[in-house]
Amino acid sequence: IERLHRNPNKVPIFLVLGSFDSDKRNVASLKAALEAHRDRQFIVRFLGGQSAKSDNETLANFVNDSFPDDPSKIQLMPNLDTFTFMTRVGEVNAVLPLVDETNFGRRYEEGRKLSSSVSWALGFGKKMVIYKELAEVFNIQEDNASYWHYAHSNSFSDAFGDCLNELEQPLTNATKHQATVKSKSVTFSHPVATKCTFC
């Protein structure tokens, strides 16, 4: 199995875990964030969550329809074995639970049901862009270095951008260092697909 290790020079990777139906994940808020930050370099990785009734083509069509402006920023990784799943989680920079006012009360019963995405993020020590009321359930304090809160889905894009600013800092510093040493421009090493791909 190919093992990919963390590399601060790579494009930042955001992780969406589990099912991406509207009951559990407000994908619409993510669409707005991708539109707002379309000129910046990052990847959103959907890991797991494939419905038994959804084949790869159906899921790819869902992503391409949901993110028509830039589906190349989306990675789909369904049906992974345990080792590969853990490795792929370990590679990411930040987790996006995509829980907000649209599903926190109805699906998560105001915090009486917990989001496994938050547990994974805490367990792996990942940064997180998290709905304020959900953060309060886990006693996660906003510090604008590891955790960014947002009070409404309309402000998710801003919190996403603030997190991306933080993730871009080591990338920018590494680029400046390499440019000084090599005296030439540096490009991102992550391969960018022309459409939504399965990895």
N, C-alpha and C positions, 0 to 999 in steps of 0.2 A: 504494500500500500504506500502510495506516495505521501510523504510527510512534509507539510509546508509549515515553516516556522515563522514566528512573528518577525517582521522586518519594518523598522520605522521609515524606510524609504518608499514603502509601497503605498498605494492609494488607500485612504481610510475605508474600512469595511464596517458597515452597520448591519446588525443581525435582527431579523424577525423570525421568531421561533413558533413552530406549531401551525395550526390552521390559520388561513388568512381569509376566513369568511367574516362577514360584517358583524356577526354576534360576538366574536372574540377579538377581532382586530379591525380598527378603523383605518382601512387602507386608503380611504379618500383623503385623510389628513396627510398621509405619506405622499400621495400624488401632488398635493399642493406644495409640499416641501421640495420635491424634485423639480417642480416647475420654477419655484423661487430661486433655487440654487443650481440651475441647469448648466451654468457656465463653469461650475467647479468640479473637481475630480473626486469621486467617491463611488463606492459600490454598496448596494443594499442586497444582502444575502437572505433569501427565504430558505430556511432549513427545516426539513420535515414537513409534516402537516398535509401530506397528499391524501385526498379522499379516496376511498376504495372505488368510487365511481368516476374518478378523474384520471385519465391517462396523461402522458406527458404533453401531447399536443393540446389537450384541453387546458392544462395549466399554463402552457406557453401562450396560448391565445388569451387567457385571462390576464396575464401580465402585460402582454403587448397592447391589449385593449385598455387596461388600467393606467398604463404609463406610456401613452402614445408619443410623447415628446422625446423621451430618451430611454427606451427599453434596454439599451446596451448597459445601463447602470445596474440592471437587475440580474442576480444569479438565482437560479432555482436548484436546490439540492434535495430532492425527495428520496425516501427509501434508502437511507444510509445505514450500514451496519454500525454497531455501537462504537467501535474504535474510531471509525472515520467521522462519525457524528461528533464525538468528543474533540477530535483534532480540529474539525472545522469551526467548532465553537471557540476553541482556544486561539484561533487565528484572528478573530474579529477584534475591533477596537471598542465598539459600543453596541448596546442592546436597545432595541425599540419595542417596548411592550405593546404600543399602539392601543392602549386603553385610555378612554377619556369619558366625557359626559354622555356620549352616545351608547356606551355599553357598560360603564362602571356600575350603575345601579341595577340594570336589568340582568346582565350576564354574570356580574361578579358580586351582586347583592350588597353593594356599598362596602365591599371589602370583606364580607363574611366568607366569600370564596376567593382564594388567592390566585394570583397570576404566576404560573410556573416560569414565565420569562424573567420575572424579577428575581426569583430564586436562583435561576441559572446565572444571571448577571452578578449577583452577590457572591455566589459560590466560585465563579471564575475571576472575580475581581475586575469586572468590566465596567466601563463608563455607561451611563444610562440617561436617556431623555425620557422623563417619566411624568405622568399626570400627577398633579399636586396631591389630590385626595388619595390616590393609590400610594404615593410616597409616604403619606402620613400613616397608612396601615403598617408599613414596614419600618417606620421611624427613620426614613431616609431624608437627611437634611440637604438642602441645596447648597453647593459650594462653588459652582461654576468652574470646577476643575475635574470632577468625576461625575457629578449629578446635576442635571438641569431640570427644573420643574416647569410645567406650563399648566395654567388654570382652565384652559378651554382649547378645543381642537383648532380654533382659529389662530391660536398663538403657538401651536406646535412647530410650525415652520421656523419661527424666530428662535425657539429653543434648540431646534435641530441645527440651525445655522451657528448658534453660539458654541455648540458642541463641536461642530465641524471646524470652527476657528481654532479651538484648542487642539484638535487632532492634526491640523495643518501645520502647527508650529514646529514639531520635530521634522516634518517633511520639508518645510522651508529652510530650516537650519541645515539639514543634511544636503539640500540642493546647493545652498550657498557654499558649504564646505567643499563639495565635490567640484563646483565650478572654479573655486580658488585653486584646488590641487591640480585639476585637469585642464583648466583654462578653456573649457568649452561648455556648451549648454547641456543640461541634464534633462532627460525625459523620463516619464513614468514607466516602470518596468512591468506593470500589470497589463496583461493582454486585454484589449477592449473588443468585445464582440459587436457585430453589426445589428444584432437583435437579441432578445432574451434567450439565454442558453441554459442547458442543464449541465451541471458539473458533477 
